[in-house]
């Protein structure tokens, strides 16, 4: 393929050289004449292991050259990857002026062009930037709407400094954010030599995934450092503790608990976090990350209460009272806190949770129910129908079978506050679809 790479900094230089190595004809574009001259001399404008030799090889075989002319580059290519910097200011706000400038230059270069040109945003940008900044800039540069001749996609990079060439060839996945399958097919061809699964998603999801990844990487570094500090203060071996922790690929290093939903609760997580933070205070060790977890969790409950109260309806039906489905454990259940708060705000609440109904009659939680929350136990319903007969607002606390049935039967006359963030609705939709006659 004939490819443009706009911006010959770290990401652009590595991308251009690696694509040229894969056999594509690449023209790198930059406003910095010195960078362009270095590229054309077969030298790397950035320091990265192996990049200098690779750059020399692909320039010598005429698969890569540089220019300062966007019109020249666009004239000889069918796809352009934007790799310009998006630096952040002191407040965190991104500067996208370079992106806007490149977009306008591409637009001006496409004014008289009839054959399709695919613009691929590889720079790291916040969700909405492609729609709000890049596409308008391209149309502004062209002086008109370009229509189907312009294709746009988002394709974030996942390269680490020091291992960028290896990461380019073997990323965790090739992420493509675009509207139409045709544009995705262009990028599949472009990255045909890359050994990674291709993930096709929406533009905004592709924009945010890079931030999700980097935020989690930063979180992991801080978590490990705080645990290290705490272990040292308590006389434990931090390296050995983390080595054993990382051996658990079922829960610790896995997909477990990494699904957006409602607040955590139960007899373990809140208690153990408090104990750990208490031990840190006693040892005079600062653990701001660990100390922020419980307040963050409490914020989820507050937002749920606000969402229910914002409906301005009084009769509330709640599905799920235990801290997770399939259990009768009410200890520190966020749903209990939610219900108690709503009652305190004057709401008329009814609850459906078969596991808790059984626990009220027998089991380990009977005493807790009788002594701690007898006023809530009296609000339990026996069926989805009874709950919905009462409720103007349906609050779904978990994705249990009862929640699925309640969401399916709620109808348009009831407001649904889904604390599972769509999991219950998806199950309900799947259930409804499976019950349709074939």
N, C-alpha and C positions, 0 to 999 in steps of 0.2 A: 504494500500500500504506500501511497505518497502522503507523508505525514508532516504537519507543522507542530513544533513545540514552542510555545510562547513563554518566555522567561527562562533564562539559562542559569539560574541559581542552583541550589542543591538538588531539589526535586526535578527541575527541568533538565539539568545536565545528565543525571542518572537515567531519567526516562528516555531522553533522546539517544543516548549511547546504547542502552539496552534494546530499544526498538530497532535501531540500526543493526545491532548484532543479530536480531531475529530475522533480518533480511529486508526490512522496510527501507524506503528512501526517505530520509528525514532532513528537514530544514529547520534549524533552530533559529529563533527570532528573539532579539533583545535590543533594548535602546542603548546598552553599554557597548560601545565599539571595541573596548578592550576585551570583553568576554567573547565577543564574536570573533575577534582576531585570534584569540587563544584556541577556540574551537577549530577554526580553519587551519591552524598550525598543528592540530592533533594533540593539543594539551588540554587538560581539565581545568576549568576555572574554579573548581572547589577541591578540597582535600577529602578524598574518600578512597579507602584501600581498593586497588585494582582498577579504579576508574581511569587513571592516566593511561595505562596500557590499553584498555578497551577503547578509549577515545582515539588514541593513535591508530589503532587497527581499523576502526570503522571509517575514519576520515581518509585513511590511505586507500581504502576500497571504494571511496566516493559514495558511501551510503549515508554520510552525514556531512553537512556543511552549515555554516551560520550566515546570517544576514541581519541587517538592521531594518530592512524594508518589509513591512507586512504585506503590501500589495504583491511584491515579487513572490513571497512565500506562498500566499493564498492561491496565486495564479497557477502554481505548480503542485497543488495538493488537493486532496478530497476530505481531509480530516485535520482538525487542529486541536491540540491539547494545551489548555491554559494552565501554566504552572507558576504564575506570578505570586509574589509574596502578599500575605494579608496580615500585616503586623498588628498587634494589639496595643492600645494606649493604656495609660495608667489605670483607667476605670475598667478595662477589659474590652471596651468597644473596638471592633475590628476596623481597620482602615482598608477600604475596598477601592480606593481611587485608581490603583494600578489595574485592577480587574475591570473597572469601568472604562479606563483608557484603552486597554487592549480590546474590549468588546466593541468600542466605537471604531477602532482601526480595522477590525475584522469586518464590521458592517460596511465601512467605506470601500473596502476591497471587494465586497460582494455585490456592489451596486449594479454592475453590468453582467453579473454572472447568472447563468441559467441552470447549470448542472448543480446537483445537491452538494452542500458542504456541511460537515458534521462538526459542531463545536463541543468539545468535551472539557468540562471544568474539573481539573485535578487539584486545584488549590483547596486548602481547608477553609470552608466558609460555614456560617451558621445557617440553619434551615430558613428558606425563603429568599436567600441571596440570589439564586439563579433566576427566580421569577421577578424579583424586585429590582435587581441591579444588572445582571448580565444580559438577559434577553432585551430589556428596554434599551440598553446601551448599544447593542448590535443593531436594532431597528433604527435608533437615532442616528447612528453612523451611516446607515444605508439611506436614510431619508425616506424610508417606506417600510411597510410590512413585507417581509421576505417570503412569507407563506411556506409551502411545503419544501421549498429548496433549502431551507435552513432546518437542520436537525440539531437538537441540543441534548446533552447527557451530562450526568455527574459521575465521576470515576475517582474517588479518593485514593490516595496512595497509602500503603502501610509499610513504609520502609524505615529502618532504623539506621541512624548514622553509625558508620563502622561496619555495617553488614548490608548496605543498601543494594548492591548488585545481586547478592544471594536472595535478599528479600523480594526484589523485583521478580526474579524468576520463580520463587516459591513462596508467594504470599499466602495468608490464611484463606483468602478467597479473592476473586476478582469481582468487585462490587460495581454494578451498573445501575444508575438511577435515570430512568427516562420513561416517557409515556408510551412510545410505540415499539413493538417487537422489531421493526426494521432497523431502528437505530441501535437497539441492543445487538442485533446480528452483526452490524458493522464493527462494534467493539469486540464481539466474540472472535471475529476474524483478526482484528488487530492484535489480540492477546492469544492467538492460537498456539504460540509456543510456550505460554506460561502454564506451569503445572499447578493448577488450583481450580476448585469448583467455581463456576460463574453464578453469581447471585443477582437476579434482576429484580429491582424494587422501584419504589417511587422516588422522585427527585428529592423530596424533603427528607425521606428516610435515609437516602444515601448521604445527604449532607450531614445529618446528625450522627451517623454511626461512628465517624472518626472522632467526634467529641466524646461519645459514650466510651469508646475504646481508651482514649487518652485519659479521661477522668478516672476510669477504673484502674489504669496503670498507676496513676498518681496516688489513688486511694490505697493500692496494694503496697506501694513504697512506704507511705506514712504508717499504714497498719503494721507492717513488719518492723519499722523503726520504733514505734510505740511499744509493741510487744517486746522488742529487744531491750528497751530501756527498763520496762517493768520487770522482765525476767532477771536482769542484772541486779535490780534493787531487791528482789525477793530471793536471790541466791539460786535461781534456776539457770540452766544452760539454754540460752536463747537459740543457738544454732541447732542443738539437738531437738528442742521443742518444735521448731519450725520444720525441721527435716521430717519428723513424725507427722506433724500436721499436714504436710504436703503429700504424704503417702495415701491420704484419704481422697480418692478420686470419685467416690460415690456422693459425698456431700461437700467437702471443703473446696476442692478444685474441680468444679463441675457446674452443670446447669442448675443444680438445686438452689432454691431461694432467690434466683435471679430472674423472677417473673414479676412484673409490676402488678400490684394488687392492693390489699389493705394492710393495716398495721399488724405487727407480730404480737404474740402474747404467750400464755402458757406458764407452766411451772418452772421452766428452765432459763429461757433467754433473758427475761427481765431481771430475775434474781441473780443470775451469774454475771450479767453486765454490771449490776450495782455492786456486787462483791469485788469485781475486778477494779472498778473505778475507786471504790473505798480503799482497797489495798494500795492503789497508786497514790491517793491523797495521804494515806498514813506513812508511805515511804517518801513523800515529798517529790513524787515523779509527775511531771505534766503529761497528761494523755488527752489532749483536746479532741482528737478524733473519736476515741472510745467514749469520752464523756458526752459527745454530741449525739450519740446514737439514740438514747432514750428520749431526749427532747425532740429529735426528728420524728421518732415513732409517734409521740404524743401529738405532734402537728398533723399527722395523718388523721387521727381521730377527730381533732378540732375541725379540720376541713370537711370531714364527713358530716358532722353535726351541722355545720353551716350550710352544707348542700341540702340537707333535709329541711332545715328551718327556712331556707330560701324559697321553698315551695309554698309557704304560707298556708299549709294544710295541717289539720290537727290529728286526723286519724292515720296512724302509721302502722304498717305491717312489716315485721322484720323476719327474714329467713336466715337462720343460723345464729346461735348464741354462744356455742363453744368456740374456743380460739382457733379451731380448724375443723373441717367436716370429718365425720366418722368417729368423733370422740365426744365424751361427755365432760371433758375438762374445762371448767369455767374459771380456773385460777388465772387472774390477770388477763382475762379475755378482753380484747378491745371492744368486742360487741357488747359486753356487759357494761363497760364504761359508756359506750354510745347510747345504749338504752336508758341507763340511769340519767344521763345528761338530758336526753329528750323528755323523759318524765319530769325532770326538774324544770324544764322549759314549758310545761303545761301540755305536752302532747299525750294523746290517748293511744297507747302502744299495745299491740298484740304480737306474739312471737311464735314462730314455728321452728322447732328443732327436735326431731324424734329421739335423738340420742340423749338429749337433756331430759326429755319427758320420761324416759326409762330410768335415768339416773335419779330422778326425783322420787322414784318408787324404791330403788335399791342401788347398791354400788357405792364406790368410794366417795362420790361427790354429794351424796344425799345430805350429809351433815352440813357441808358447805352451803348447799342450796337452802336448807332449813334455817341455818343460823345467820348467814350473811346476806342472802338475797331472796327472802321469802316473798317480798312484794313483786319481784320479777317472776318467780316461779308461778305465781297465780295468774300471770298473763299468757301462759303457754296455750297455744291452740292445738287441736288434734289433727287438722287437715289443711291442705292448701285452700280448699273451698271456704272453710271457716275464716281463714286469715284474710282472703281476698274480699269476703263479704264485709269485713270491717274496714279494710284499708283504702284510703285515698292515695297514699304513697306507699310503694313497695320498696323496702330497703333490702338489698341482697348482700349478705356478708360473706358468702362463700359459694363455690360452684358445685353444690351438692345436687343430688337428683331432685330434692324438694325445691331447690332454687330454680332448677331448669323448668320444672312443671309450673311453678309460680310465674316465672317470666313469660312462658308461653301463654298462660291464661290471663295475664294482667290486662291485656286489651288497651286501647288508646285512652280510655277514661281514667287510667291510673298513671301517676308519675312513678317512674322506676329510677331509683338511685342505686346504681350498680357499683358496689365497692370492689368487685372483682375486675373492674376495668374491661368489661366486655366478655370475660370468659363464660359467665353464666348465659349471656345472650347468644354467644356462638354455639354453646351446647344446646340451647333451646331451639335455635334455628336448625341445627343438624337433626335434632329430634323431630321437629315438625316436618322436615324434608323427608326423613325416613318413613314417616307415617302417611305420606302422600300416596295415593293409588298409582300403580305402575302400569 
